[in-house]
Amino acid sequence: MYVAIYEFEVKPGCAQDFERSWAAVTDAICEHRGSLGSRLHRSADRPNVYVAYAQWPSADVYHDETGMGQFTAEQQMARQRMRDSLMRSETLHLVEVCDDRLVAGDSPRKTTR
């Protein structure tokens, strides 16, 4: 499994829009690009900073962006809203899983705070 770890700095007042658009974009990436999903985390000490990690079946699937052209107009708009809510975004790490001890739990895929 291949994992991308991201950091997002959200513009003040844009947290809710970022979270909603991030969810829509993540769902679109799963649908059209083959991602295995992602988790979003808000920093405990930096309120406008989020960290996410996305799981992929392989590096090849991650780097193949041909599915981006299949996004619907609504998904493209969510992608733009996500970009507009950000001061910056960065891919911090691209890593291969070498030992997986994460417990999935019984929580539903889509959660809100």
C-alpha positions in Angstrom: 0.0 0.0 0.0 1.1 3.5 -0.9 0.3 6.5 1.3 0.5 10.3 0.7 0.6 12.6 3.7 -0.6 16.2 3.1 -0.6 19.4 5.1 -3.2 22.1 4.4 -3.2 25.6 5.8 -6.8 27.0 5.6 -7.7 30.7 5.3 -9.3 32.1 8.4 -13.0 31.6 8.3 -12.9 28.9 5.6 -12.6 25.8 7.8 -16.1 24.5 7.2 -16.0 25.1 3.4 -12.6 23.4 3.3 -13.8 20.3 5.2 -16.9 20.0 3.0 -15.0 20.4 -0.2 -12.2 18.1 1.0 -14.8 15.3 1.6 -16.3 15.8 -1.9 -12.9 15.8 -3.6 -11.8 12.8 -1.6 -14.9 10.9 -2.7 -14.3 11.9 -6.4 -10.7 10.7 -6.2 -11.8 7.4 -4.8 -14.4 7.1 -7.6 -12.3 8.2 -10.5 -8.6 7.6 -9.6 -8.7 4.4 -7.5 -7.7 5.9 -4.1 -8.6 3.7 -1.1 -9.7 6.8 0.8 -8.3 9.4 3.1 -8.5 10.7 6.7 -8.5 14.3 7.6 -7.1 15.6 10.9 -7.2 19.1 12.4 -4.1 20.2 14.3 -4.6 20.5 18.0 -2.2 23.4 18.3 -2.5 25.2 15.0 -6.3 25.7 14.4 -6.1 26.5 10.7 -3.8 23.5 9.9 -5.0 20.2 8.8 -3.1 17.0 8.0 -4.5 14.2 5.8 -3.3 10.9 4.6 -4.6 9.1 1.6 -4.1 5.4 0.9 -3.5 4.0 -2.5 -3.2 0.4 -3.8 0.2 1.3 -5.4 2.5 4.1 -6.4 1.5 3.6 -10.0 -2.2 4.2 -9.2 -1.3 7.3 -7.2 0.8 8.8 -10.0 -1.8 8.0 -12.7 -3.9 11.1 -13.0 -5.9 10.2 -16.0 -9.1 9.8 -13.9 -9.0 13.5 -13.1 -10.6 14.2 -16.5 -13.6 12.1 -15.4 -14.6 14.4 -12.6 -18.1 15.8 -13.0 -18.8 19.5 -13.1 -19.9 19.4 -9.5 -16.7 17.5 -8.4 -14.6 20.1 -10.3 -16.4 22.9 -8.5 -15.6 21.2 -5.1 -12.0 21.0 -6.2 -11.9 24.7 -6.9 -13.7 25.5 -3.6 -11.1 23.5 -1.8 -8.3 25.4 -3.5 -9.9 28.7 -2.8 -10.2 27.9 0.9 -6.4 27.3 1.2 -3.5 29.5 2.0 -1.2 26.6 1.1 -1.1 22.9 0.6 1.9 20.5 0.6 2.6 16.9 0.1 4.8 16.1 3.1 5.6 12.5 2.4 5.0 9.7 -0.1 5.6 6.4 1.7 5.1 2.6 1.4 3.4 0.8 4.2 5.8 -1.7 5.8 3.8 -2.7 8.8 0.1 -2.0 9.4 -1.3 -2.0 12.9 -4.1 0.6 12.4 -7.4 -0.7 13.8 -10.2 0.3 11.5 -12.9 0.3 14.1 -16.7 0.4 13.6 -17.0 4.0 12.6 -18.7 4.8 9.3 -16.6 6.0 6.4 -18.0 9.5 6.4 -17.8 11.2 9.8 -18.2 14.8 11.0 -17.3 16.4 14.2 
